């Protein structure tokens, strides 16, 4: 079993990898630590879903594709 991702640290625009092989971009974070709203960037199993928004449960997320913000005051310095 993979380690659970801390959704509280995800920000608008962060890229995430899903356990189903898809990648998505964070659109809204309700900051509840359980759900995240994201837009599919790539979904190999069903390309028709690319560009659509979805609500993802924390256990469906494999990890963040963006390194953490290492003390930068804004998104500057973060890989996009």
N, C-alpha and C positions, 0 to 999 in steps of 0.2 A: 504494500500500500504506500502511496506517495504521501509526502508531508503536506499538511493543509496550508494553503496560502493565506497570509494575513491580509484580508481584503481592506482593512482599515488603512493600509499604507498605499493602496492604489489610487491614482489620481486620473482626472480627465485626460484622455489621450494615451495613457499607458497601454502597451500591447501585452496581451496575455495568450498563453498557449492552453488549449483545452485538451482534456484526456482523450477526446474523440478524434484528435489530429487537426482540429480547426485552430485558427488564430483569430483573435478579435481585438478591437480597440475599445477601451472603457469610455462610455458615453455619460453615465451617471453613477455615482456611488452614494447610496443612501446612508452609508456609514453605520450599518447595523452589524457588519462583520459576517453576514450570512449570504447576502445576495449582491450581485453587481449587474448593471445594465450595460451591455456592450454590443457593438456592431461587428458582424462577421467580416473579416478581411479575406480569409481563405477557408474553404471547407471542402477538402478533397472528396469526401463521400457524397456531397450534394452541392455542387457549385451554384445551383439556383438560389441558395440561401445567402450567398455572398452579398454584402451590402444591407442585409436585413438586421434589425435590432432584436435582441433576445435578452431575457433575464436569466442569469446563470447562478447556480447554487455553488457555494464554495467548494464542495467536494467534486465538482465537475471540472475544476480548473487545475491544470498541471503546474503552472507557474507563471511568473512575470517574465516578459521578454525585454524589459527595460531595467537597467541597473538602478538601484536606489539613488535618491538625491543625496549626494554626499556633502551636505552643508551648503549647497548653493541656494541663494535666496529665491530663485524662480526656476522655471524649466530650463534655463540656460545651464549647460553643462550636463544635461541628461540626454542620452541617446534617444532619438525618436524613430 
